[in-house]
Amino acid sequence: MKITRTYQIKPRADLRRADLGGENLYAVDFDNANCENVDFSKALLNGARFRGANCENADFSEASLGYADFSEAILKNANFGEANLIYANLREADFSGANLRRADLREANLEGADLKNTNLIYANLREANLEGADLYRANLREANLEGADLYRADLREANLEGADLYRADLRKVDLRGANLGGANLLGMIIDDGQGNVYECQRDGWGIVGGIAA
């Protein structure tokens, strides 16, 4: 199925297995649509809305998705490899098992998102909001998490080898079993569970605050 011009999508449309690769779909509304196995690779989707949509196994590789809204969308096993998701709203989206390798997620909102078992190798998450996100067993090797907000995130058994955590907020984060080998921890903020907040400094950990929020 090849769709060459699609500018309006009917509410709750069934687009399963549609070929939209490379199409100009700027700001198109896909809210609550069934987009399972749809090919969106290299498509222009800046400002598009996928709120509550089912995009399981969809291919968004190399797509332009700046400012797109995927809040509460189902994105299980979807491919976002090398996609541009800057400033995207991904709040409470289900990315479990998805490929986000080399995706650009700068300043994206991933609050409460399900990122279990995701591939985030080399992903750019600079200044992203990951508050309360589930990153259990996520692969964040060499990922850029500079200034990211990971408050209350679940990073159990996550691979953070070589990741850049400069000035990232890891207060109340669960890091049990996580691999931090070779990661840049300078400026990283953590708490001790007793109300004290610490920052990783060149000469060790220094207390920087009183009661942790």
C-alpha positions, 0 to 999 in steps of 0.5 A: 500500500503506497500513499503519496499524498495524505494530509488529513487522517480520519479519527481513529484511522486504521493505517496498518502496514501503510507505506508513508516513507519519505512523505511530507506529513507536517503537523498531520493529526494521527491521534488514536490511529492504528499505525501498526507496522506503518513505514514512516521512515525519512518522513517529515512529521514535525509537529505531527500528533500521535496521542494515544496512537498504536504505532507498535513495530512502526518504522520512524527511522531517520524521520523528522519528528521535532515537536511531535506529540506521542503522549500515551502512544504505544510504540513497542518495538518501533524503530526510531533509529537516527530519528529527530525528536527534539522537543517532542512530547513523549510523556507516558509513551510505551517505547518498550523494546524500541530502537532509538539508536542515535536518535536526537531527543534533545529537550524531549519530554519523556516523563513517565515513559516506558523505556524498558529494554530500549536501544538508546546507544549514542542517543542524544538526551541532552536536557531531556525530561526523563522524570519517573521514566522506566529505563529498566535494562535500557542500553544507554551506552555512549548516550548523551544525558548532559543536564537530563532530568532523571528524578525518580527514574528506574535505571536498574540493570541499565547499561550506561557504559561511557554515557555522559551524565554531566550535570544530570539529575539522578536524585531518587534514581534506582541504579541497582545493577546498572553499568556505569563503567567509563561514564562521565559523572562530573556534575551529576547530582544524587541524593543519599536517601537521607535528605542530602544532595550531592554533586560529583566534583573533580575531587570527590562528592560535595554536598550542594543542598539540604533536604532533597525534593 
